[in-house]
């Protein structure tokens, strides 16, 4: 993806998020140079990989297959292993109309996916087989806003604004905005996007960035390049 395109996606996403009354934390608007200058002070932001995240899954077709994310808070795997401390994470995401986030599951993370506003959030779901791969026949048990439900393999759950689903590590899911763009909340156990995503197809989690202009704000995937980690 070109950096100029990434910058424009960030601007559009920020406007969309604020249109729903959601405010990003102050560190969202720190310029790259300021983040470098305040490297020591902002260490916890970099280590937790908080901030802007835009992916086309390495396919180069963001409008068709992609996702906007912003990680607002994130604990540590050590806390999660010890069962105490900051064992949780929170993201805000935007799934555009008919923009696919491809089928994947998590190895550790359990997450609530919440329609925070906009159109319908459509989620195609499968269960895992004994090897952890997609099971094309098994039913999919989930919790929707505290209510136990069971779906057939490949069923599409449609969440309206305010509705949510809890997905366990074995739940394969693919989602998109149906009828328009959707603001999505994610509340989960500790998030590790470097190692905890397993995709059904051989794709990447992060995008390669073509530096055709300066970054408006740094992506979490920029932190290593800018020597902040």
Residue, then its C-alpha position, 0 to 999 in steps of 0.5 A: x500500500x502507498x503511504x499516501x493511501x494509508x494517510x487518507x484511510x487514517x483521515x477518513x477513519x478518524x472522521x467516521x469514528x468521531x461521527x459515532x461519538x467515539x474518541x481516540x486516546x491522545x497518543x493517536x495524534x502524536x506525530x512521528x517525530x514527537x514519538x521518536x523524541x519521547x521514545x522512553x516516555x512512550x515505551x509502554x505504547x510501543x511494547x503493547x503495539x498500541x495505535x493505528x493499524x491498516x492492513x490489506x493482508x498483503x493482497x494489494x486490494x484494500x477496498x475488497x479485502x482489508x481492515x482498519x484497526x486502532x488498538x487503544x489498550x493491550x495487556x501483556x502475555x506474561x500477565x495473561x499467563x500469570x492470571x493477574x494484571x492487565x489481561x485484556x485488550x480493546x480495539x476499534x475497527x472499521x469494516x467497509x461495505x463488502x470489504x472482507x476480513x478473511x477467515x481466521x481464528x486465534x490461538x489464544x485470544x477470546x474476543x467480543x466482536x461488537x457492532x458499535x454503529x453503522x450498517x450490519x456486521x456479517x460474520x461467517x463462522x466455522x468450528x475447528x476440527x481436531x487439528x485446528x483446521x476449518x471443519x466444514x460440518x461441525x456446529x459452531x457454539x457461541x455466546x451472543x450478548x450473554x445468550x448461548x447460540x449454536x450455528x451451522x457450519x458456514x452460517x452468517x451471523x448478522x449483528x445490528x448496532x449494539x449486538x455482539x458475539x463472543x468468539x473463542x480461539x477455535x471459532x473461525x470467522x470472516x466478516x464484512x460490512x453489509x449494506x454500508x460501513x460498520x464501526x466495530x468494537x473488540x474487547x478481548x484477552x491480550x492481543x498479539x497480532x504477530x503470533x496469534x492469528x491463523x488464517x485459512x488461506x496463505x496471506x499476511x497480517x500486515x501490509x508492505x508500505x510504499x513510502x511515496x510521502x511522509x506518514x501522517x501518523x505511525x502504524x504499529x507495523x512502523x515501530x520497528x522501522x523507526x527504531x522504537x522497539 
